[in-house]
């Protein structure tokens, strides 16, 4: 993660009472999330759907694997 994103992650972790390592974002997860944002923006025609979809996936991720959630979005967009 770049410096800006690391600082944001640390601030979010502090506010949520989490260890920052719980919010680590590896390259594969970052690629998946960026792909979901691309799908949301292009398939819906509304760029604002990209961050909203990523937020929904983040909420759901507590109970599901990121790749499975991404696959569900990809299927819903095809």
N, C-alpha and C positions, 0 to 999 in steps of 0.2 A: 504494500500500500504506500502511496505517496504521503508526504508530510501532512498535507491538509486533511486527508482522509483518516490518517492515524490520530491526529488531534481531535477530529470529530468523534471517532470511535471511542477514544479515551474519555471525552466529555460525556458521551452517552452512557458509557459503562459506569462512570462515577455517579451520574444521576440515577441510574437504575440499580445501583448497589452491586454491580457485577465486576468480576475481574476482567480487565480488557482482553485477556486471552480468550474469553468466552465469545468474543465478537470478532475473532480473527477471520479474515477473508482470504482464502487461498486463491491461487490463480484460476483453478478450475471453477470455483464458485463465482468468482468475479466474471469470468467468461460467460457462464450460464446466466447470470443476472443481467449482464449487458445484452445478451441475446434475447432474453425475455423483454427487456425494454425496447429493443429494436422491433420485435414482433408486435408489441402493443402499439407503438407509434405508427408503424407502417400499415399493419392490417386494419387497425381501427380508423386510421386517418386523423387521429387526434394525438398530438404529442403529449398532452397532459395525461393520457392513459398510461404512459411508461412508468412514471414514478408511483402512480396509484397501484398499478399491477404489482410492481416490485414490493410495495408496502403490504399488499394482500398476501403475496407469497411469503414474506417475512413473518407475518402473523401466523400463517398456516404451518410454517416450517417447524414450529415446536412439536407438532404431531406427525410430521412426514418428512421424508427425504427430499432434498432440493431437486435432485434429478427427476424424481417421480412427479413432483409438482410441475416442473418445467415441461415434462412430457404431456401432462394433462393440459397445460396451456397450449402447447404446440398442436395437440389433437383438436382442441376447441377452435383453433384458428385456421385449420385446413379445410 
